[in-house]
Amino acid sequence: MHHFHYERGRLCCEELDIESLVRKVGTPVYVYSRATLTHHFAVFDGAFSHIPHLTCYSVKANSNVAVLALFGALGGGVDIVSGGELFRARRAGIEPKKIVYSGVGKTREEIDYALSEDILMFNIESRQELEAISQRAQALGRTARIALRVNPDVDPKTHPYITTGMEKNKFGIRVDEAVENYRHAMTLPGVDVVGIDCHIGSQLTDTAPFVDALKRLRALMERLRELGVSIRYLDLGGGLGITYADEEPPHPTEYAEAILKEMEGLSCTLIFEPGRVIVGNAGILVTRVLYTKETPTKHFVIVDAGMNDLIRPSLYGAYHHIQPVVLGQRETRTVDVVGPICESGDFLARERPLPQVEPGELLAVMSAGAYGFSMASNYNSRPRPAEVLVDGARYHVIRHRETWEDLVRLETVPQT
């Protein structure tokens, strides 16, 4: 469900006409619907309303401070993977006791920052990281609440680049090594063992892998209980998918039913790290057609947004539906929608049926709210696009478009 719809043949976000918005803010531009963000968060969080839980939005999906502040105001926490994401979360007003820190490569500076903020929990990815956090906590006179990220070796049946819970992945500690690592953690100074963490992958469209992982975690919890380890938090990660094309992912309530059935008899607070399922369909990327081009074998639509603005199609072969901002009676052609980047892999769609368009027209790349701007770059020295949050008939520029001056602001030329 989202709030992008046509009114009299013109695409709108909530009550705002996209074409009129673009006249003021330009292209390319990411446009987010506040109503959709709010609804998606409320639906996911509400599915677990009758049990102790914390919804920690996954910052990496969309890290704009305005988006984080919105979820914080709704009672949410965040899942972070860097010191920069912690800085964003605190700038957005997220309470430290609602922040969990994941990621395989936490640096000393990032660990110290998180300890000084007294975050809820570190999700530990390796024995060496565990020992490093213990050392820093002891040096700073702090206590690090930790969970071990357990790799349950569950196949999430998703794109290989976004699987995270199989033995071949770099994430977490093998489930058969977890007990020994928990024993070790219990002996370390400055460490308070409070939880178990698991994240098996992204864009999952079936509840079965989640249930399989939870069963393995439950068995581990029972073994830990016998050792006197009290688990207060069970972090099940994120990964629930969305509809990009013809996928039929489970509704959050269906996901909740499957999880809660397996939780019977367990007494702990559940932590969830949803990202894409909340922001994915709440945002679009609007781009302008620059040129059309024909070869003996191809029809190209060349637009002003490239792989530096939205890398998912180039990186994953991901599908994003593309539609005109203004409808009209026109023929459909099979085209490649490509950007201005000097790479053959710079495309937003390949072999895609699309109504025939002319230079100057606007196209909307749908379902771009997750891993869109957050993965954008300045490749080819292209300024990153603006981000806009629509609220009813009003809009707010929540990130201004970069300028050419911004591209060199941090660079210097040595004086010789």
Secondary structure, 3 states (H helix, E strand, C coil): CCCEEEECCEEEECCEEHHHHHHHHCCCEEEEEHHHHHHHHHHHHHCCCCCCEEEEEEHHHCCCHHHHHHHHHCCCEEEECCHHHHHHHHHCCCCHHHEEECCCCCCHHHHHHHHHHCCCEEEECCHHHHHHHHHHHHHHCCCEEEEEEEECCCCCCCCHHHECCCCCCCCCEEHHHHHHHHHHHHHCCCEEEEEEECCCECCECCCHHHHHHHHHHHHHHHHHHHCCCCCCEEECCCCECCCCCCCCCCCHHHHHHHHHHHCCCCCCEEEECCCHHHHHHHEEEEEEEEEEEECCCCEEEEECCCCCCCCHHHHHCCCCCEEECECCCCCEEEEEEECCCCCCCCEEEEEEEEECCCCCCEEEECCCCCCCHHHCCCHHHCCCCEEEEEECCEEEEEECCCCHHHHHCCCCCCCC
